Amino acid sequence: MSIPVLIEEKNLSKAWYKVLQHIIDHSGNEITPLILTLSEFAEDKLIKNQLNIDLSQNELDSIEIVSETIFPQSLYLFNKGNRGDLFDNYLKNVLPRLKKIDQRNSSGTYFERLIAFGDTRKNQLEIIIDSLKEESKIKRRSKSQAAIFDPLKDHKNGMFQSFPCLQHVTFYKSENGGLIINSFYAMQYLYQRAYGNWLGLINLGKFVAQETGLELERFNCFVGVEKLDHLTKAQAKTLISKMTVEN
């Protein structure tokens, strides 16, 4: 019987390292389920750089490319922190290019689902930001959640479907006045995607916190199946041996 694995950390890189180490140390190539909870959101340069080098050698997307599918941090900075310009620029200029140059984006991106969901193109982030700002008046916390998976588009009969693995995200203003972001993955690829996914969600949380005058307090992620993809366990051991980390 599968036993839930809880990873609690203050450092994103070390959290990813611990998940990989757990899979190496136990039978099988999956954790079912994985519960990750992070605060402070520090990163270890050696772990991050070594993973990026390894991903590049295997001709896979970098951590940053994966991260930007969830929240385009570079575009946000380019637009000088103006969220209206961010949304407009992404939908009008960036998204069409992403779909043109990479077929994997044909069904959309995570950020697109957040700001233009479904046939009505609903901007869920705008609703969430307004809701959190008005929380003193509106007590319905369930309003501060965003769907990613769209059953009308995503329930397909194909043997393989890579998008979307992220199902939904929720935001919660804690009793301390901080912001907590929660996310749920049905399945996640640890090697190719997990670090970038978690970084993207943390950046998304920081964005919402900035727009609501709050401070990001914690990031939580529930993963139904965390899978060691692409690498054998021997290759995973070689990779992790190149990462010096204090546990």
C-alpha positions as CSV (number, residue, x, y, z in Angstrom):
1,M,0.0,0.0,0.0
2,S,1.3,3.4,-1.0
3,I,2.2,5.7,1.9
4,P,1.9,9.5,1.5
5,V,5.2,11.3,1.5
6,L,5.4,14.8,3.1
7,I,8.3,17.1,2.2
8,E,8.5,20.3,4.2
9,E,11.2,22.8,3.3
10,K,12.3,26.4,3.2
11,N,14.4,25.8,0.1
12,L,12.9,24.8,-3.3
13,S,16.0,23.2,-4.6
14,K,16.5,21.1,-1.5
15,A,12.9,20.0,-1.6
16,W,13.3,18.8,-5.2
17,Y,16.5,17.0,-4.2
18,K,14.8,15.3,-1.3
19,V,12.0,14.0,-3.5
20,L,14.5,12.6,-6.0
21,Q,16.5,11.0,-3.1
22,H,13.4,9.4,-1.7
23,I,12.6,7.7,-5.1
24,I,16.2,6.5,-5.3
25,D,16.1,5.1,-1.8
26,H,12.8,3.2,-2.2
27,S,11.4,0.6,-4.6
28,G,9.6,1.7,-7.7
29,N,9.8,4.9,-9.7
30,E,6.8,6.8,-8.2
31,I,5.5,8.5,-5.1
32,T,1.8,8.2,-4.5
33,P,0.9,10.7,-3.3
34,L,3.4,13.5,-2.7
35,I,2.6,16.4,-0.4
36,L,5.0,19.4,-0.7
37,T,4.9,22.4,1.5
38,L,7.4,25.3,1.1
39,S,8.1,28.6,2.9
40,E,10.8,31.3,2.4
41,F,11.4,29.9,-1.2
42,A,15.2,30.0,-1.2
43,E,17.1,28.2,-3.9
44,D,20.4,26.3,-4.1
45,K,22.5,27.4,-7.1
46,L,24.4,24.2,-7.4
47,I,21.3,22.0,-7.5
48,K,19.5,24.3,-9.9
49,N,22.4,24.8,-12.3
50,Q,23.3,21.1,-12.3
51,L,19.7,20.1,-13.1
52,N,19.6,22.7,-15.9
53,I,22.8,21.3,-17.4
54,D,21.5,17.8,-17.3
55,L,18.2,18.8,-18.9
56,S,20.1,20.6,-21.6
57,Q,22.2,17.5,-22.3
58,N,19.0,15.5,-22.8
59,E,17.5,18.2,-25.0
60,L,14.7,19.0,-22.6
61,D,13.3,22.4,-21.5
62,S,15.1,24.3,-18.8
63,I,13.7,25.0,-15.4
64,E,13.0,28.6,-16.5
65,I,11.1,27.6,-19.7
66,V,8.8,25.3,-17.7
67,S,8.3,27.9,-15.0
68,E,7.2,30.6,-17.5
69,T,4.4,28.4,-18.8
70,I,2.7,28.9,-15.4
71,F,3.7,32.4,-14.8
72,P,5.7,34.5,-17.3
73,Q,7.9,36.3,-14.8
74,S,10.2,37.8,-17.5
75,L,7.2,39.3,-19.3
76,Y,5.8,40.7,-16.0
77,L,9.2,42.4,-15.3
78,F,9.3,43.7,-18.9
79,N,5.8,45.3,-18.4
80,K,7.2,46.9,-15.2
81,G,4.8,45.1,-12.9
82,N,1.6,46.3,-14.7
83,R,-0.8,43.4,-14.6
84,G,-3.1,44.8,-17.2
85,D,-0.3,45.2,-19.7
86,L,1.0,41.7,-18.7
87,F,-2.4,40.1,-19.5
88,D,-2.8,42.0,-22.8
89,N,0.7,41.5,-24.0
90,Y,0.6,37.8,-23.3
91,L,-2.7,37.1,-25.0
92,K,-2.1,39.3,-28.1
93,N,1.6,38.9,-28.7
94,V,3.3,36.1,-26.7
95,L,0.7,33.3,-26.8
96,P,0.3,33.3,-30.6
97,R,4.1,32.9,-31.0
98,L,4.2,30.2,-28.4
99,K,1.6,28.2,-30.2
100,K,3.3,28.7,-33.6
101,I,6.8,27.7,-32.6
102,D,5.9,24.7,-30.3
103,Q,3.1,22.2,-31.1
104,R,2.9,21.2,-27.4
105,N,1.2,24.6,-26.9
106,S,-1.6,23.8,-29.3
107,S,-4.0,23.2,-26.5
108,G,-2.9,26.4,-24.7
109,T,-0.6,27.1,-21.7
110,Y,-1.3,27.1,-18.0
111,F,-1.1,30.9,-17.8
112,E,-3.6,31.2,-20.7
113,R,-6.0,29.0,-18.7
114,L,-5.5,31.3,-15.7
115,I,-6.3,34.5,-17.6
116,A,-8.6,33.4,-20.4
117,F,-10.4,30.2,-19.4
118,G,-12.9,28.5,-21.6
119,D,-15.1,29.8,-24.4
120,T,-15.9,33.0,-22.4
121,R,-12.1,33.7,-21.9
122,K,-12.7,34.4,-18.3
123,N,-9.7,36.0,-16.4
124,Q,-9.7,33.9,-13.3
125,L,-6.6,35.7,-11.8
126,E,-8.4,39.1,-12.0
127,I,-11.3,37.7,-10.1
128,I,-9.1,36.1,-7.5
129,I,-7.1,39.4,-7.0
130,D,-10.3,41.4,-6.6
131,S,-11.7,38.8,-4.2
132,L,-8.6,38.8,-2.0
133,K,-8.6,42.6,-1.9
134,E,-12.3,42.6,-0.8
135,E,-12.0,39.7,1.6
136,S,-13.0,42.0,4.5
137,K,-16.4,42.4,2.8
138,I,-16.7,39.0,1.0
139,K,-16.1,36.0,3.2
140,R,-16.5,33.3,0.4
141,R,-13.0,31.9,0.3
142,S,-14.0,29.4,-2.3
143,K,-14.1,32.3,-4.8
144,S,-10.3,32.4,-4.8
145,Q,-9.6,29.4,-6.9
146,A,-8.8,28.8,-10.6
147,A,-9.4,25.8,-12.8
148,I,-6.9,24.6,-15.3
149,F,-8.3,21.3,-16.5
150,D,-11.2,21.9,-18.8
151,P,-13.2,18.6,-19.3
152,L,-14.8,19.9,-22.5
153,K,-11.4,20.2,-24.1
154,D,-9.2,17.9,-22.2
155,H,-11.1,14.6,-21.9
156,K,-9.6,13.0,-25.0
157,N,-9.2,9.4,-26.0
158,G,-5.5,9.6,-27.0
159,M,-3.0,7.3,-25.5
160,F,-0.7,10.2,-24.4
161,Q,-1.7,13.6,-23.2
162,S,0.9,15.9,-21.6
163,F,-1.3,18.9,-20.9
164,P,-2.6,19.8,-18.5
165,C,-1.1,17.9,-15.6
166,L,-1.8,20.8,-13.2
167,Q,-5.5,20.7,-12.3
168,H,-6.3,23.7,-10.2
169,V,-4.8,26.3,-7.9
170,T,-6.4,28.0,-4.9
171,F,-5.4,31.1,-2.8
172,Y,-6.0,31.7,0.8
173,K,-5.4,34.6,3.1
174,S,-4.1,33.2,6.4
175,E,-4.9,34.4,9.9
176,N,-1.4,35.9,9.9
177,G,-2.4,38.1,7.0
178,G,-0.1,36.2,4.6
179,L,-1.0,34.6,1.3
180,I,-1.0,30.8,0.8
181,I,-1.2,29.2,-2.6
182,N,-2.3,25.6,-3.0
183,S,-2.0,23.4,-6.2
184,F,-3.1,20.0,-7.3
185,Y,-1.5,17.7,-9.9
186,A,-3.0,14.4,-11.0
187,M,0.5,13.4,-12.1
188,Q,3.8,15.2,-12.4
189,Y,7.2,14.3,-14.0
190,L,9.8,14.9,-11.4
191,Y,12.9,15.2,-13.6
192,Q,11.5,17.1,-16.6
193,R,8.8,19.3,-14.9
194,A,8.6,19.4,-11.1
195,Y,11.3,22.0,-10.3
196,G,10.0,24.4,-13.1
197,N,6.4,23.8,-12.1
198,W,7.0,24.6,-8.5
199,L,9.0,27.7,-9.3
200,G,6.3,28.9,-11.7
201,L,3.6,28.4,-9.0
202,I,5.8,30.3,-6.4
203,N,6.2,33.1,-8.9
204,L,2.5,33.1,-9.5
205,G,1.9,33.3,-5.8
206,K,4.3,36.2,-5.4
207,F,2.5,38.0,-8.3
208,V,-0.9,37.6,-6.6
209,A,0.6,38.7,-3.3
210,Q,2.1,41.8,-4.9
211,E,-1.2,42.7,-6.5
212,T,-3.1,42.3,-3.3
213,G,-0.7,43.9,-0.9
214,L,0.1,40.7,0.9
215,E,3.2,38.6,1.4
216,L,3.5,35.0,0.1
217,E,3.6,32.9,3.2
218,R,3.5,29.3,2.0
219,F,3.2,27.2,-1.2
220,N,1.5,23.8,-0.9
221,C,1.4,21.2,-3.7
222,F,-0.5,17.9,-3.7
223,V,0.6,15.4,-6.4
224,G,-1.4,12.3,-7.0
225,V,1.5,10.5,-8.7
226,E,5.1,12.0,-8.7
227,K,7.0,10.0,-11.3
228,L,10.7,9.6,-12.0
229,D,10.6,10.1,-15.8
230,H,13.3,9.9,-18.4
231,L,16.1,8.8,-16.0
232,T,16.9,5.3,-14.8
233,K,17.7,5.1,-11.1
234,A,21.3,4.7,-11.9
235,Q,21.2,7.9,-13.9
236,A,19.4,9.6,-11.1
237,K,22.1,8.5,-8.6
238,T,24.8,10.0,-11.0
239,L,22.9,13.3,-11.2
240,I,22.3,13.6,-7.4
241,S,26.0,12.8,-6.7
242,K,26.9,16.0,-8.5
243,M,24.7,18.0,-6.1
244,T,26.2,18.8,-2.8
245,V,23.5,19.7,-0.3
246,E,23.2,19.9,3.4
247,N,20.1,18.0,4.5
